[in-house]
Amino acid sequence: MSEELRAQVQQVFRDVFDDPSLVLRDEMASEDIEGWDSLTHINLIVAVERKLGIKFATAEIGRTKEPGQNVGSFLRMIEAKVAAKQGVA
């Protein structure tokens, strides 16, 4: 993931979780970020979609909450969506 894209996503996380010092690490999971509940999860998805001009399918959103998923897997999903949007996939 490009540093620019990662910085954009990190800013979305900071805005959604109202934490300007939040630094994303791939191994982070929802329980590592204060306030990450079901409603905030949906707010995060919507904010990422709006910021990056992408859309997640319902099945993709469901997979983000499966056991073993973390910030890194979410970032890879975002990266693939952005690449497909740009015709790089």
C-alpha positions in Angstrom: 0.0 0.0 0.0 1.3 3.4 -0.9 2.3 5.7 1.9 -0.2 8.3 0.5 -3.1 5.8 0.6 -2.2 4.6 4.0 -2.0 8.2 5.3 -5.5 8.9 3.9 -7.0 5.8 5.5 -5.2 6.6 8.8 -6.8 10.0 8.7 -10.2 8.5 8.2 -9.6 6.2 11.2 -8.5 9.3 13.3 -11.6 11.2 12.3 -14.0 8.3 12.9 -12.5 7.4 16.3 -11.9 11.0 17.2 -8.2 10.2 18.0 -5.7 12.4 16.3 -2.8 10.3 17.6 -4.1 7.0 16.3 -1.4 5.2 14.3 -2.5 2.1 12.3 -0.6 -1.1 12.5 -1.5 -4.1 10.3 -1.8 -6.4 13.3 -4.4 -4.2 15.1 -7.9 -5.6 15.5 -11.1 -3.9 16.5 -10.5 -4.6 20.2 -7.2 -2.6 20.0 -9.0 0.6 19.2 -11.2 2.2 21.8 -14.7 2.8 20.7 -14.7 0.3 17.8 -18.1 -1.2 18.1 -20.7 -2.3 15.4 -22.0 1.2 14.8 -18.5 2.7 14.5 -17.5 -0.1 12.2 -20.3 0.9 9.8 -19.3 4.6 10.1 -15.7 3.6 9.3 -16.7 1.7 6.2 -18.9 4.6 5.0 -16.2 7.1 5.7 -13.6 5.1 3.8 -16.0 4.7 0.8 -16.6 8.4 0.7 -13.0 9.5 1.1 -11.7 7.1 -1.6 -14.6 6.9 -3.9 -15.0 3.2 -3.6 -17.8 0.8 -2.6 -17.8 -2.4 -0.5 -20.2 -5.2 -1.2 -22.2 -6.4 1.8 -20.3 -9.7 1.7 -17.0 -7.8 1.9 -18.2 -5.8 4.9 -19.2 -9.0 6.6 -15.8 -10.5 6.1 -14.1 -7.6 7.8 -15.5 -8.8 11.1 -14.7 -12.5 10.8 -12.2 -14.0 13.2 -8.6 -13.5 12.1 -9.3 -10.2 10.3 -7.4 -7.1 11.3 -6.5 -3.7 10.1 -3.9 -5.1 7.7 -6.5 -7.3 6.0 -8.9 -4.3 5.8 -6.1 -2.2 4.3 -5.4 -4.8 1.6 -9.1 -4.9 0.8 -9.1 -1.1 0.4 -5.9 -1.2 -1.7 -7.5 -3.8 -4.1 -10.6 -1.6 -4.4 -8.6 1.5 -5.2 -6.5 -0.4 -7.7 -9.6 -1.7 -9.4 -11.1 1.7 -9.5 -8.0 3.0 -11.2 -7.9 0.1 -13.6 -4.7 -1.3 -12.1 -6.1 -4.6 -11.0 
